[in-house]
Amino acid sequence: MGGWRCWYDDGVMARAPEPAEPPSELEALRARCEELELENAILAGTVEILKKAQAPTRPP
């Protein structure tokens, strides 16, 4: 028996619906996580490049 069950006062049993395709949702979350990790790495690399190549703000 899957799903959460609850007994009411009148003895009727109610069941919560089963989640809709958890594996596909999990795969979508994993793909999104990989995408965000790649984006984070790109941004971190960009920050490092900008730190090394800072232009002077005042004339010499």
N, C-alpha and C positions, 0 to 999 in steps of 0.2 A: 504494500500500500504506500503510494507516494503522496506527498502533499501534507499540509498541516490540517488537522481535524479539530473541530470544536463541538462540544455537546451543548445544546440549548436546554432550557428548563422543560420544554415539552418533549424532550427525548429525540428530537430530530437532529441528525448529524449533518453538518455543513463542511464542505471541503474548499480549501483555497485552490485556485487554479494553478496548474503546473507552470513553471516559467517557460516562456517561448524560446526554444532552442538555445540553451545556455552555451553550448560549444561555439556557435557562430558569434554570439555576443563576446565571448572570451577572446576569440581570434581577432575580432574587430578592435577590442581594447589593446591587445598585444601589438597589432599593427600601428595603432595610434601612438602607443608608448614608444615604439621604435622610431616613428616619425618625429616625435617630440625630442627624443634623445639626439637624433641626428641634427635637428634644428638647433638644439642647445650647443652641441659641439661646434657647429658652424659659427654661431654667435660668439662663443668663447674664443675661437680662433680669430675672428674679426676684431674683437676687443684687443687681443694681444698684438695684432698687426698695427692697429691704431695707436696703441701705447708706444710702440717702437718708432713709429713714423710721425710723431707729433710735430706739427709745424710751430715755429716760434710765434708767439702772440704779439710781441713787440718788435719794432725794427731794431737792428743792432746799433 
